[in-house]
Amino acid sequence: MRIIGGSCRGRPLKTPKNQDIRPTTDKVRQAIFNALYSRGSVVDLNILDAFCGTGALGLEALSHGAGHVTFADISRTSLNLAKENARDLGLEDRAEFISGDSSKLGVRQDKNRTFDLVFLDPPYRKGLVAATFQALEAGNWLSQDAWLVIEAEKEADLSVLGQPDFDKTYGDTRIVFVQK
């Protein structure tokens, strides 16, 4: 795996030694970022990479000019891998790491920034997309007109999110964009 574009283009990402983390493939990341650029850009956005795994999506966003990315994961192994990748790429100054369940974020405190874009790539078939989306809305974490980029299993019921702006399947992976 590698960064596919931006200032870190071509730089490798460390990946897990086991199958516990399912990193977004280069091909799917390329499609996601092409679609994001056709809707504006990621430049200067404040982003949440929920269920971050290796951090590939958030790190790709930083490479493309995102202002700040918060990486969140309940797995210490995943969070440490994302931190290591950010450090190796020299992107840690625009990154924050939160150990915890993204579906239970709670209410945003005034000092916390809202998110303009959320990468939501939870473990498949656990119902975490709806729970996380509801937690983000209830906790006032989303900025006005925020984008959610969801990566889920192709048969996932994502109707709770409303009408998608983009909905495409790549093998067993479904990518959906929703603007709130």
Secondary structure per residue as TSV (DSSP state, phi and psi in degrees):
chain	resnum	aa	ss	phi	psi
A	1	M	-	360.0	147.7
A	2	R	B	-149.6	166.2
A	3	I	-	-76.6	132.1
A	4	I	-	-94.4	-13.4
A	5	G	S	-160.6	174.3
A	6	G	G	82.0	-160.1
A	7	S	G	-64.9	-23.0
A	8	C	G	-108.2	15.8
A	9	R	T	-48.7	131.6
A	10	G	T	86.9	-11.2
A	11	R	-	-74.7	139.5
A	12	P	B	-76.1	153.7
A	13	L	-	-114.3	139.1
A	14	K	-	-74.5	141.1
A	15	T	-	-121.2	161.9
A	16	P	-	-69.3	156.1
A	17	K	S	-85.8	-13.2
A	18	N	S	-119.4	-172.6
A	19	Q	S	-99.1	14.3
A	20	D	S	-69.9	-26.1
A	21	I	-	-113.0	136.8
A	22	R	-	-113.6	85.5
A	23	P	-	-64.3	145.5
A	24	T	-	-67.9	128.0
A	25	T	-	-67.0	159.2
A	26	D	H	-56.8	-42.8
A	27	K	H	-62.0	-44.4
A	28	V	H	-70.3	-40.5
A	29	R	H	-60.6	-41.1
A	30	Q	H	-60.3	-44.6
A	31	A	H	-62.9	-41.7
A	32	I	H	-61.7	-47.8
A	33	F	H	-72.2	-32.0
A	34	N	H	-62.2	-43.6
A	35	A	H	-66.9	-38.3
A	36	L	H	-64.1	-41.3
A	37	Y	H	-68.4	-29.4
A	38	S	H	-72.6	-13.9
A	39	R	T	-105.1	10.2
A	40	G	S	134.9	-102.8
A	41	S	-	-176.9	173.6
A	42	V	-	-106.0	-3.3
A	43	V	T	-57.4	128.6
A	44	D	T	68.5	4.3
A	45	L	-	-74.9	154.4
A	46	N	E	-98.6	121.6
A	47	I	E	-125.1	144.9
A	48	L	E	-109.8	125.1
A	49	D	E	-104.1	87.8
A	50	A	E	-78.2	142.8
A	51	F	T	54.8	53.2
A	52	C	-	-66.4	-24.2
A	53	G	T	57.0	-120.2
A	54	T	T	-74.8	-14.5
A	55	G	-	87.7	9.9
A	56	A	H	-54.7	-45.5
A	57	L	H	-67.7	-47.9
A	58	G	H	-65.4	-39.1
A	59	L	H	-67.7	-37.5
A	60	E	H	-61.2	-42.8
A	61	A	H	-62.5	-43.1
A	62	L	H	-62.5	-40.1
A	63	S	H	-62.1	-30.7
A	64	H	T	-88.8	4.5
A	65	G	T	105.0	11.2
A	66	A	-	-57.1	146.5
A	67	G	S	-72.3	-42.4
A	68	H	E	-158.6	141.6
A	69	V	E	-128.2	130.0
A	70	T	E	-99.3	120.8
A	71	F	E	-98.7	127.7
A	72	A	E	-129.2	136.9
A	73	D	E	-160.8	145.5
A	74	I	S	-79.9	-22.4
A	75	S	-	-85.7	121.4
A	76	R	H	-59.8	-39.3
A	77	T	H	-60.2	-47.1
A	78	S	H	-62.6	-47.9
A	79	L	H	-62.0	-41.0
A	80	N	H	-64.8	-37.0
A	81	L	H	-66.3	-42.9
A	82	A	H	-63.0	-42.5
A	83	K	H	-61.2	-44.7
A	84	E	H	-62.9	-42.6
A	85	N	H	-64.0	-42.1
A	86	A	H	-62.3	-43.6
A	87	R	H	-63.7	-46.1
A	88	D	H	-62.0	-30.9
A	89	L	H	-88.2	-6.4
A	90	G	T	72.4	29.6
A	91	L	-	-110.4	6.2
A	92	E	G	-66.2	-19.7
A	93	D	G	-70.7	-16.3
A	94	R	G	-114.6	22.1
A	95	A	E	-126.7	148.3
A	96	E	E	-133.3	147.3
A	97	F	E	-126.1	127.1
A	98	I	E	-121.1	124.4
A	99	S	E	-90.5	113.8
A	100	G	S	166.7	175.0
A	101	D	-	-86.0	115.2
A	102	S	G	-63.7	-20.7
A	103	S	G	-83.3	0.8
A	104	K	G	-135.6	50.7
A	105	L	-	-70.7	-24.4
A	106	G	-	78.0	-169.1
A	107	V	-	-86.6	135.1
A	108	R	-	-66.1	132.4
A	109	Q	-	-81.6	154.8
A	110	D	T	-53.6	-35.9
A	111	K	T	-72.4	-19.9
A	112	N	S	-80.0	141.4
A	113	R	-	-81.0	153.8
A	114	T	-	-85.4	164.5
A	115	F	E	-105.2	131.4
A	116	D	E	-85.3	-25.0
A	117	L	E	-147.3	135.5
A	118	V	E	-125.1	124.6
A	119	F	E	-91.9	118.9
A	120	L	E	-119.7	98.7
A	121	D	-	-129.8	67.6
A	122	P	-	-78.3	168.6
A	123	P	-	-54.8	140.0
A	124	Y	T	-66.8	151.7
A	125	R	T	59.0	35.3
A	126	K	S	-121.9	2.9
A	127	G	S	69.2	22.5
A	128	L	H	-83.0	-18.1
A	129	V	H	-63.4	-53.0
A	130	A	H	-62.2	-44.7
A	131	A	H	-63.3	-40.5
A	132	T	H	-71.1	-42.5
A	133	F	H	-58.7	-45.4
A	134	Q	H	-64.4	-38.3
A	135	A	H	-66.3	-39.7
A	136	L	H	-63.5	-43.6
A	137	E	H	-69.4	-47.6
A	138	A	H	-64.4	-32.8
A	139	G	T	-87.5	2.9
A	140	N	T	61.6	40.7
A	141	W	-	-90.0	-16.6
A	142	L	E	-97.0	133.0
A	143	S	E	-73.5	164.8
A	144	Q	E	-61.8	134.3
A	145	D	E	67.2	25.0
A	146	A	E	-62.6	148.4
A	147	W	E	-101.5	140.1
A	148	L	E	-114.9	129.2
A	149	V	E	-113.0	110.8
A	150	I	E	-105.7	132.4
A	151	E	E	-115.7	118.3
A	152	A	E	-143.2	173.7
A	153	E	E	-66.4	150.2
A	154	K	T	-61.7	-25.3
A	155	E	T	-94.2	6.7
A	156	A	-	-59.9	138.9
A	157	D	-	-88.3	107.2
A	158	L	-	-111.9	22.3
A	159	S	G	-62.4	-25.3
A	160	V	G	-61.3	-22.4
A	161	L	G	-80.8	-14.5
A	162	G	-	93.1	-166.1
A	163	Q	S	-73.3	122.4
A	164	P	-	-74.2	149.2
A	165	D	S	-87.4	-25.0
A	166	F	E	-147.7	133.7
A	167	D	E	-150.2	107.8
A	168	K	E	-140.6	145.0
A	169	T	E	-110.4	134.1
A	170	Y	E	-123.2	98.1
A	171	G	T	64.5	-119.8
A	172	D	T	-92.3	2.0
A	173	T	E	-106.5	131.7
A	174	R	E	-111.6	129.8
A	175	I	E	-111.5	126.4
A	176	V	E	-130.6	134.5
A	177	F	E	-111.2	133.7
A	178	V	E	-134.9	134.8
A	179	Q	E	-105.5	133.6
A	180	K	-	-99.6	360.0
